[in-house]
Amino acid sequence: MASLLQEDKLYEISRQAASPCKDFYQLLVTKKEVIWRVWKVSNPYKRERAQPGEERKSHNDFLADDYFKGHIKRVFGSEMLEYIMNLCQQHIDYLVRLPKSLTTHILSFLEWEDIKNMSKTCKRFQQLCASDELWEHAERLSYSSGSRMIEGVSSAIQKKLLIFHRRHALLNQTRQQRRMSTKALI
């Protein structure tokens, strides 16, 4: 798993402050430190010159500095602060760092319900679960096992039919679960 962390950067996020303030914030977590960058947008009517700022803390110093953590919580929220603290404590999420091809291969073995739940975990899995690559890979696995053979139809059309069938079945299952959850609320 250590080979998945060859890149120094563990996480990076940036955000512009809410109106009327236009300041820009960037948070970068590397293997050794947390870097907080701020670009203050100067007010032209006050003729002030704001310089970009940067603060660097080692993981241990970051975990001990409540003031620094307060800035991150204010700008990015408490869930993001918790995630950054986990990274600093070496609780690294290796699954999202796997190469796309390997992740797609793993996801192709999952059931519909599991793929739907994985797509809700993060943006990367949402994109992977919706990608044609995943569905084509899953289709190749089931097609090679000999399931859903249709006589007199080309293999290209069979593949497209199978992909359509799987997506349609997933949509139906999702609709059915929504109906069940709304009935439970009533």
RAJOLIN-V908800 format. One record per residue. N is the residue number from 0. RES is the residue in one letter. D_CENTER is the distance of its C-alpha to the mean C-alpha in Angstrom with 1 decimal. Layout:
n	res	d_center
N	RES	D_CENTER
N	RES	D_CENTER
//
This chain:
n	res	d_center
0	M	19.0
1	A	20.2
2	S	20.2
3	L	16.4
4	L	16.9
5	Q	19.4
6	E	17.6
7	D	18.6
8	K	15.5
9	L	13.1
10	Y	11.0
11	E	11.9
12	I	11.7
13	S	14.6
14	R	16.2
15	Q	19.7
16	A	21.8
17	A	23.0
18	S	26.3
19	P	29.0
20	C	27.6
21	K	25.9
22	D	24.9
23	F	21.8
24	Y	19.7
25	Q	17.6
26	L	16.3
27	L	16.0
28	V	15.9
29	T	17.7
30	K	19.3
31	K	22.3
32	E	21.7
33	V	19.9
34	I	20.7
35	W	21.1
36	R	22.3
37	V	23.9
38	W	25.6
39	K	28.1
40	V	29.3
41	S	33.1
42	N	35.3
43	P	37.8
44	Y	40.4
45	K	40.5
46	R	40.7
47	E	38.4
48	R	36.6
49	A	33.3
50	Q	32.0
51	P	28.4
52	G	27.8
53	E	26.0
54	E	25.9
55	R	25.0
56	K	25.1
57	S	24.9
58	H	22.6
59	N	25.7
60	D	27.0
61	F	23.8
62	L	23.8
63	A	27.4
64	D	27.2
65	D	26.8
66	Y	27.5
67	F	24.7
68	K	22.2
69	G	23.8
70	H	22.8
71	I	19.1
72	K	19.4
73	R	21.3
74	V	19.1
75	F	15.5
76	G	16.4
77	S	17.2
78	E	13.8
79	M	12.5
80	L	15.9
81	E	15.6
82	Y	12.4
83	I	14.3
84	M	17.4
85	N	16.0
86	L	15.0
87	C	18.6
88	Q	20.0
89	Q	18.6
90	H	16.3
91	I	13.8
92	D	10.8
93	Y	12.2
94	L	10.6
95	V	7.4
96	R	10.2
97	L	12.3
98	P	13.6
99	K	12.5
100	S	16.0
101	L	16.0
102	T	12.8
103	T	14.3
104	H	17.5
105	I	16.4
106	L	14.7
107	S	18.0
108	F	20.0
109	L	18.4
110	E	20.2
111	W	19.3
112	E	18.5
113	D	16.1
114	I	14.2
115	K	14.1
116	N	12.9
117	M	10.1
118	S	8.9
119	K	8.9
120	T	6.8
121	C	3.2
122	K	3.2
123	R	3.8
124	F	5.8
125	Q	7.1
126	Q	8.3
127	L	9.7
128	C	11.3
129	A	12.9
130	S	14.0
131	D	17.7
132	E	17.4
133	L	16.2
134	W	19.0
135	E	21.5
136	H	20.8
137	A	21.2
138	E	24.3
139	R	25.8
140	L	25.6
141	S	27.4
142	Y	29.7
143	S	30.8
144	S	31.7
145	G	34.1
146	S	32.8
147	R	33.3
148	M	36.0
149	I	37.8
150	E	41.2
151	G	42.2
152	V	38.7
153	S	37.2
154	S	34.2
155	A	32.1
156	I	32.8
157	Q	32.2
158	K	28.7
159	K	28.0
160	L	29.6
161	L	27.6
162	I	24.2
163	F	25.6
164	H	26.8
165	R	23.6
166	R	21.7
167	H	24.7
168	A	24.8
169	L	21.2
170	L	21.9
171	N	25.2
172	Q	23.7
173	T	21.2
174	R	24.2
175	Q	26.4
176	Q	24.1
177	R	23.9
178	R	27.7
179	M	28.1
180	S	26.0
181	T	28.1
182	K	31.2
183	A	30.4
184	L	30.0
185	I	33.4
//
